[in-house]
Amino acid sequence: MRIRMKVALAVGVVILCIGAGTLALYHIEHLDWMDSVYLSVMSVTTVGYGDRAFKTLEGRVFASFWLLVSTLAVARAFLYLAEARIDKRHRKIAKWVLQRDLTVEDLFAADINQSGFISKSEFVIYKLKEMGKIGEKDILQICNQFNKLDICNTGKITLQDLWHSSSR
């Protein structure tokens, strides 16, 4: 939902920029409303055919700031639109991975310690890897950190391990 708000806000800012440009062109450059809207849209979207331009000094000063802000607003709107599409694709993949039944191949792939069964933690790690949320490198870094904290080599982090690691 947060991405939708960002897209809506960015599109709103672009519309506001077009509106500000339209008003400025109408009042400063003395264009009619239709030409003001046309030039604003062409300028903000950076299409600009070159058939119209700012002629007054006040209009050019306004345009130098307005075009910078407007171009950045359009770029940000496109960035958020792309982010929304990517987020939607990730959610679709995650939903597919979570709804998919576990196969024999999945069981062998998820069985990290080759015990013939998978624990809840192995299942979670496997599903996170399938969703693309973590990779093998991430898992190795986490395991290395765990091994550093597991001073007694019990495969568990105990209070004693934490005391030993904090006294170093």
Buried (B, 14 or more C-beta within 10 A) or exposed (E): EEBEEBBEEBBEBBEEBBEBBBEBBBEBBEBEEEBBBBBBBBBBEEEEEEEBEBEEEEBEEBBEEBBEBBBEBBEBBEEBBEEBEEEEEEEEBBEEBEEEEEEEEBBEBBBBEEEEEBEEEBBEBBBBBBBEEBEEEEBEEEEEEEEEBBBEEEEEBEEEBEEEEEEE
